[in-house]
Amino acid sequence: MKVLTRLRGALAATLGYLWSGWGAVTSVLMFCALWEYGARIHGDLVLPGPVATLRRLAEMFDSGLAVPELAISARRTLYGLGLALAAGSTLGLLAGRSLTTAMVSRPLVTLLLGMPPIAWLVLAMLWFGMGDATPVFTVLVACFPIVFAGAMQGARTLDNRLRNVARAYRLPWHMLLTDLYLPHVASYLFPSWITALGTSWKVVVMAELLTTADGVGAALAVSRSQLDTATSLGWIVAVLGLLLGVEYLLLEPLKRRVERWRSGPAA
């Protein structure tokens, strides 16, 4: 009976995940329809349609042009985003444990969030030059306050009554972590991680456009100088595809696994 209950729960979770995927596919198809409509109005020179863009993207992959540039940008994004997630999550959770620290941190986080990434990029160019450190640093400082704010809010909003009940029953530390702290904090962390993921790619491409000779941003600069709109859109589609892949194939399943408690107890 327990096996059937677990199988039923796993099937329900899988169907729910697939249904959310169909919702995402529907929104993408609607966007492509609007894109095709705009392409027919303005023509391929101004706005190539989805089919022409995907055809050009396939040519870029076949020629070996796309993979190295995407790998370089992904590496820079991973380094900067990984540092931001680690530092922002850890420091945000620690700050959320203290009311004084949270009050002191709040204006600093607001200032960091309000600082345009292009300003950080200019400073990074002066400090680090034109190498990998510039886009990595810019991603770090642009994403850190997003993650820090989410982690701090998650730590601050933990229900003290639940914590007191857990302490009264003397729950072991691993149960406190997995059954109380982690599910609550994750509901704040995952949205901030997803927002930071999108921000990281935008910042990396912008930084590469202005400071490096390789990566997607540099390739966009070349296609722009050649007035090659189809290639530019191809690079954009490739980046968006990577974003959706990471979110729906990595972060979303992890989020659903951590937040299984939201579905309530199994029947």
Secondary structure, 3 states (H helix, E strand, C coil): CHHHHHHHHHHHHHHHHHHHHHHHHHHHHHHHHHHHHHHHHHCCCCCCCHHHHHHHHHHHHHCCCHHHHHHHHHHHHHHHHHHHHHHHHHHHHHHHCCHHHHHHHHHHHHHHHHCCHHHHHHHHHHHHCCCCHHHHHHHHHHHHHHHHHHHHHHHHCCCHHHHHHHHHCCCCHHHHHHHHHHHHHHHHHHHHHHHHHHHHHHHHHHHHHHHCCCHHHHHHHHHHHCCCHHHHHHHHHHHHHHHHHHHHHHHHHHHHHHCHHHHCCCC
